[in-house]
């Protein structure tokens, strides 16, 4: 696997090295959260196809609005039924 450099947009002069998150085993459930930004759903549609092709179950969810954090009940529901979550950020 090749190295991945992640840049922090608030301080790109001296990038921090950060490890990638561990991947859940095949067959686990991943939540895809649409934060309601334009075209986020398009990104998640593509991501869902890739994940299901790799053997993951996918559940879609969305925040009521992109201007506020996801409500506690939405976060609890995701935590109860999913093994990982990916949020879509797009414009």
N, C-alpha and C positions, 0 to 999 in steps of 0.2 A: 504494500500500500504506500502511496506517495505521501509526502508531508503536506499538510494543509496549513496555510498561514491565514489567520483570521485577524482582520483589522478592526480596531475600535474607532468608529467614525468621529468620536469626540477627541481623540488624541492619536492621530496616525503617525506622528513623528517618531514614536518609540513603541511599535506594536508589541502587545503581550502575547506570549505563547499560551494557548489553552488547549487542553485535550478535548477530543470529540466525545460526546455522550455515548455511552454504551448502547448498542442496538438491541432491541428486544428479540428474543428467539422467534423463528418463523412460526406462524400460527397465532401469535398474540394479536391483541386488538389495539389499533392506533386510532386516536381521535384526531380528526382534522377540523380545526376551529377557524371558521371564517370570521374575521373581526369586522367585516362589513365595509372594507375599503373597496373602491372600484377595482374590478377584475381579479379580486382575490379568489372568487369562486372559479374562475378560469384556471388559475394556478392549481387550486385544490383538485379540480377535475383531472388534470394531468397527473398530479401526484398520487391520486387515488388509483389510477390505472397502473402506475409503476409499483405501488405498494401491493396491490392485489396480485399482480403478476409475480411478485416475490413471496407470496404465501401469507400475507398479513390480512387480517380482517380489518375493515375500515368503518368507522362510524363518523358521520358528519354532524357538526354542531355549529352554532353561530352566536356571537354576542348580539345583544339588542342594538348596540351602537358602537362605533369605533372610538367615540370620544371618552368612554369610561371603561374601567377594568370590567372583566366578566363578573357577573353577580356570583355571590358565594354559592347559591344553589346550582348554578351551571358548573362551577368548578368541582363541587362535591359529586355531582352526577358523573362527570368525566372521570374523576378519580375512582369512583365505584365500579365503573364498567369498562375502563380502558387501562392498558398497560403503559401507554405513552401518549403524548399529545404534540401536535405540530400546529402552529398558528400561521395563517397566511397574511402576509403583508404585501400589498400591491397598490399601484396607482396607475 
